[in-house]
Amino acid sequence: MEFGKTRGRVTPQELNPSSGPKPKRVPKMVGRRKKEKVKRKKNKANIEELKKEVVMDDHKLTLEELSRRYSVDLTKGLRPEKAQEILDRDGPNTLTPPPTTPEWVKFCKQLFGGFSILLWTGAILCFVAYGIQTYFNEEPTKDNLYLGIVLAVVVFITGCFSYYQEAKSSKIMESFKSMVPQQALVIRGGEKMQINVQNVVVGDLVEVKGGDRIPADIRLISAQGCKVDNSSLTGESEPQSRFPHFTHENLLETRNICFFSTNCVEGTARGIVIATGDSTVMGRIASLTSGLAVGQTPIATEIKHFIHIITMVCLTLTAKRMAKKNCLVKNLEAVETLGSTSIICSDKTGTLTQNRMTVAHLWFDKTTYEADTSEEQTVNTFAKDSDTWFILARIAGLCNRADFKPDQETLPIAKRATTGDASESALLKFIEQSYSSVKEMREKSPKVAEIPFNSTNKYQISIHLREDSSQTHVLLMKGAPERILAFCSSYLLNGQEYSMDEEMKEAFQNAYLELGGLGERVLGFCFLNLPNTFSKGFKFNTDEVNFPMENFCFVGLISMIDPPRPAVPEAVCKCRSAGIKVIMVTGDHPITAKAIAKGVGIISEGTETAEDTTAQLKVHVRQIDSRDVKAIVVHGSDLKDMSSAQLDEILRNYTEIVFARTSPQQKLIIVEGCQRQGNVVAATGDGVNDSPALKKADIGIAMGITGSDVSKQAADMILLDDNFASIVTGVEEGRLIFDNLKKSIAYTLTSNIPEITPFLLFIILGIPLPLGTITILCIDLGTDMVPAISLAYESAESDIMKRAPRDPKNDKLVNYRLIGMAYGQIGMIQALAGFFTYFVILAENGFKPADLLGIRHDWENSYVNDLEDSYGQQWTFEQRKILEFTCQTGFFVSIVIVQWADLIICKTRRNSVFQQGMKNKILIFGILEETFLAAFLCYTPGMDMALRMYPLKIFWWLCAIPYSILIFIYDEVRKFAIRNHPGGWLERETYY
Amino acid sequence: MTKKEKKSFNQCMAEWKLFLYNPTTREFLGRTTKSWGLILLFYLVFYGFLAALFSFTMWAMLQTLNDEVPKYRDQIPSPGLMVFPKPVTALDYSFRVSDPESYRGYVDDLTKFLKSYDLEEQKNLTACPDGALREQKGPTYTACQFPVVSLKGCSGVEDPEFGYSTGNPCILVKMNRIIGLKPQGKPRINCISKGEKTATLSTYPSNGTIDLKYFPYYGKKLHVRYLQPLVAVQVAFNTTSTGKEVTVECKIDGSPNLRNQDDRDKFLGRVVFKITMHA
């Protein structure tokens, strides 16, 4: 329930007794303690009352008393069996869902709401008319009865259908919510375990850290710098510190209690659960928080009711499709907003990069080799036959404290979990992959002593028994390259040792600078074969060094980087062609940030920052014309001093921007800056401090793996795989859905013209009515339905990611170009098709077009039963009515046939249908469905009674086909012109 | 997204004015003169083309039609019945014997209708043999005479008031023309008064017979002076009965291929009318 955005939060105003709704029924009372707590009256919920009546004294207890009351060990927690027992007794730790609208009410709303009520009225009037007829007339015609039944059935079916759709989409959205389960870290039986929040029980020992949501009401027993954000409960926006001491009589004021569903902002804490689920403080005012007013999405207000179903279907489909592609959308509206995104502010680590150090380059034998950094790591491109490589690999493998965690033999090496820091793990994996098993290596040359890495030494030494002669030792060393070089007096070249010279030193310097300039972390490696005096059994003392620490032999350098995710460069490139600016916001060092930005294409190849240019031209930064420079790396400390006007200028003038060394607060400033330029901004974030930026951004994107609960709450969308490329997929889907909605609306609107013009001409020209109400309903509620929905399944056009983002202010879902196309052009052709069929049927039965003008008066007079046609035949009223209804059926069938063409042309807005193909199976099904439905309505016996639709001769089906072809050709020509004259008049006036 | 700010009324008006005519861009209703010209030209050409195409398809369709016989006649397999005088709103004849004005309309209508049945008019028509269908091969088609005297007192020859002035009003019943219709058997119009027997009905020609020689009909163009056979019903109210009101139902009888019963079509092979006569 706390899943919605901030509007879900309870503010003090909302807790005001006058505005608060009645409290929820008292939750089922289980257990002794609950009974005494839930004593409140059923009158208006009142925070004061809550304070008074919460008879809880857990915060006053000493730790011993607390331990006794809940019979829990304060270090080991509950026994798992005991926890299970309590869980069975108290039920899951969830709030009873708010009383939702009962299903039958929702159903009735669909059945009797809006447009349906008109149809019901119609149906009832029919029945009434039939009743009157039976009463006054011995042999009444059953027309009204049948029409009434049919109307009722149609409304019922469409009601069921839209209810089904609504239910389905809300179900899908529900399931999305449960896909991001809230976890809690509990200690049970002395073991730490991650469990779902639902399974937390009273008495559990839980641990919370910054970014977590508090899983239940907790009495703290220890805390380190713990701060909580109680704004969801009390409205206080300042984080409050929490510690184990009792500070206030009042439960809500005391500092040793954390409340369910509030957020821990920073620090860590341990505590005992004192209440779960509905009996928590939050649970008892749940009825207040549950009344989340879900505002109508702007897209929903923009469209008419009868397209509502289609919109819902489209959005739900997309949300589902996006979930498959690892984008979890929290509200449907976000799908559409995502499509109009024009700036993405992305984190670096984990989003653009893989969030794991990987060996990128090696430098030995005076040559730089590139290692494969792709996620699969299949290709190895360096010289493996060099002797230097063997030694380098052994140093990297042995002088390394990282190790694989057990039981991972089946996993690919790159995916295995390791202990140890990021660089060592990177080396470990690299050696395991490209040399040999590190485990075997370590078994063969056991470690006898080591000096671990520290920041003052900046090196690490380990001494091993030699593999070839087990009596002697070898000293291996790795560390910061300049430190390593200082220890060395010789170096290896192709396995041969040479004494260190200036040339080598220069080569080393160049290599070091080159690799460092790539933003990589560089490590140097050297070794020393210890003389025989240090034979087996020698006691190495690492504190007071009793072994040589000079004249080492330099082997080489290995540099590591957190490499970009493989799909990211392509995604960034896609963004660029889609007119979306990607801004990197990172806390990393500018050089690293720039290197990654270049690696993924945020700073494109060939583009240079002002610093690059100055370095090359050897001039001062000020001398460079800033208009020539497209890329910039902004340092966080500079950003701090900038006015918003200066920031605006940067955002406006540079196309490729990287913010390095920024704090999360500055992300908010950046997002706001982008929005000032009128952009639709998507921002990613994972930490607690990112949530303001996530909320401020038009689309806040939280990380599914590394993201904190708080950031996930604040976000509109969650990336399940933390991958930047998924955002771009999301943008593409968002654009696609907007396009498809437009197409669907264009399709649906078009048939309005052939539905309206018959009545106009009936009035103006006095001809028999060419299309009746029932047939119009058959089109709107019958044949047009499935094809319109099928357009939601249409795949993207080739230009979807090649055009600029939609301008939400000017490019509306329904614009005048769409109306012009649908009503002014295609609709007109459709109407002509219908009228042609109508005139054909009348003429072939004896009424030539010229004789029809002004015939309406006699035609509609039921006492004129000898109306003469163009051939001298005389028609009774009923006979010519049947003819008229046959014409209406013909008109209806013609609309179905021209809607085939309309559907096909609506598949694309720019591409030719031949480029797009007919791969949309639902669409093909839609065409068949509408055709069969039309044939069914036309030929089923009894339809003449029920719907007054009459069988047609086959030839009459064909009348509309030339017009169908005309629609197709016209639109293909139009699209051809649009493709060949981009920005031309036709595009400006007809590209919807 | 930021909330939409509420605009003041004046702002609204100013925006509207700017939309109507924007002097800086010289836009009228959001478009410049050139833009309006282009879009109007586009639609002019577009609709011109559509109109031409529609006219062409209509013309092509009309070319396929036969001038003499419609392509399909299955919509009217069986004829309807119609009465004269022509009813205005409902089949309800009401008049006052003592007031000639009250039935003048009916009399005029009958006179006018029977004009084409004048002896003078029928001079050039063929006197056809009774009792058999008269199929013709063309190229010229002749129409049969209808001896209007067979309608006896309702022919208007002897009584130009068609019995209305004497309290015995005449109603003519005719069968709708249908091209190529060939009645089987011996068709006749059978009229009965429904409900209380308040009046006796006489039909002329006797028995209400419709002679087969008037069939088949060959259409307006070929069968130029064709005359439909008529049957007259004359109502004579019983002097004893108090109410001078009768509901008459006439049906085609004696011909298996002429239907006289249809739930929906109350005029298919039958007709019901009511005569109310005031003193």
HADDOCK unambig.tbl for C-alpha pairs under 7 A between the chains (distance, minus, plus):
assign (segid A and resid 141 and name CA) (segid B and resid 263 and name CA) 6.80 0.50 0.50
assign (segid A and resid 141 and name CA) (segid B and resid 264 and name CA) 6.07 0.50 0.50
assign (segid A and resid 698 and name CA) (segid B and resid 1 and name CA) 6.69 0.50 0.50
assign (segid A and resid 832 and name CA) (segid B and resid 54 and name CA) 6.91 0.50 0.50
assign (segid A and resid 844 and name CA) (segid B and resid 70 and name CA) 5.80 0.50 0.50
assign (segid A and resid 844 and name CA) (segid B and resid 71 and name CA) 4.98 0.50 0.50
assign (segid A and resid 844 and name CA) (segid B and resid 72 and name CA) 5.90 0.50 0.50
assign (segid A and resid 845 and name CA) (segid B and resid 70 and name CA) 5.79 0.50 0.50
assign (segid A and resid 845 and name CA) (segid B and resid 71 and name CA) 6.22 0.50 0.50
assign (segid A and resid 845 and name CA) (segid B and resid 72 and name CA) 5.12 0.50 0.50
assign (segid A and resid 845 and name CA) (segid B and resid 73 and name CA) 6.27 0.50 0.50
assign (segid A and resid 846 and name CA) (segid B and resid 70 and name CA) 5.07 0.50 0.50
assign (segid A and resid 863 and name CA) (segid B and resid 87 and name CA) 6.97 0.50 0.50
assign (segid A and resid 863 and name CA) (segid B and resid 89 and name CA) 6.63 0.50 0.50
assign (segid A and resid 863 and name CA) (segid B and resid 90 and name CA) 6.36 0.50 0.50
assign (segid A and resid 865 and name CA) (segid B and resid 82 and name CA) 6.32 0.50 0.50
assign (segid A and resid 865 and name CA) (segid B and resid 267 and name CA) 6.99 0.50 0.50
assign (segid A and resid 866 and name CA) (segid B and resid 82 and name CA) 6.54 0.50 0.50
assign (segid A and resid 866 and name CA) (segid B and resid 176 and name CA) 6.16 0.50 0.50
assign (segid A and resid 871 and name CA) (segid B and resid 68 and name CA) 6.83 0.50 0.50
assign (segid A and resid 871 and name CA) (segid B and resid 69 and name CA) 6.73 0.50 0.50
assign (segid A and resid 871 and name CA) (segid B and resid 219 and name CA) 5.57 0.50 0.50
assign (segid A and resid 871 and name CA) (segid B and resid 220 and name CA) 5.28 0.50 0.50
assign (segid A and resid 872 and name CA) (segid B and resid 219 and name CA) 5.66 0.50 0.50
assign (segid A and resid 872 and name CA) (segid B and resid 220 and name CA) 4.75 0.50 0.50
assign (segid A and resid 873 and name CA) (segid B and resid 177 and name CA) 5.01 0.50 0.50
assign (segid A and resid 873 and name CA) (segid B and resid 178 and name CA) 4.94 0.50 0.50
assign (segid A and resid 873 and name CA) (segid B and resid 179 and name CA) 6.39 0.50 0.50
assign (segid A and resid 874 and name CA) (segid B and resid 176 and name CA) 5.17 0.50 0.50
assign (segid A and resid 874 and name CA) (segid B and resid 177 and name CA) 5.31 0.50 0.50
assign (segid A and resid 874 and name CA) (segid B and resid 178 and name CA) 6.50 0.50 0.50
assign (segid A and resid 876 and name CA) (segid B and resid 80 and name CA) 5.80 0.50 0.50
assign (segid A and resid 876 and name CA) (segid B and resid 267 and name CA) 6.53 0.50 0.50
assign (segid A and resid 878 and name CA) (segid B and resid 265 and name CA) 5.36 0.50 0.50
assign (segid A and resid 879 and name CA) (segid B and resid 75 and name CA) 6.84 0.50 0.50
assign (segid A and resid 879 and name CA) (segid B and resid 76 and name CA) 6.57 0.50 0.50
assign (segid A and resid 883 and name CA) (segid B and resid 75 and name CA) 6.86 0.50 0.50
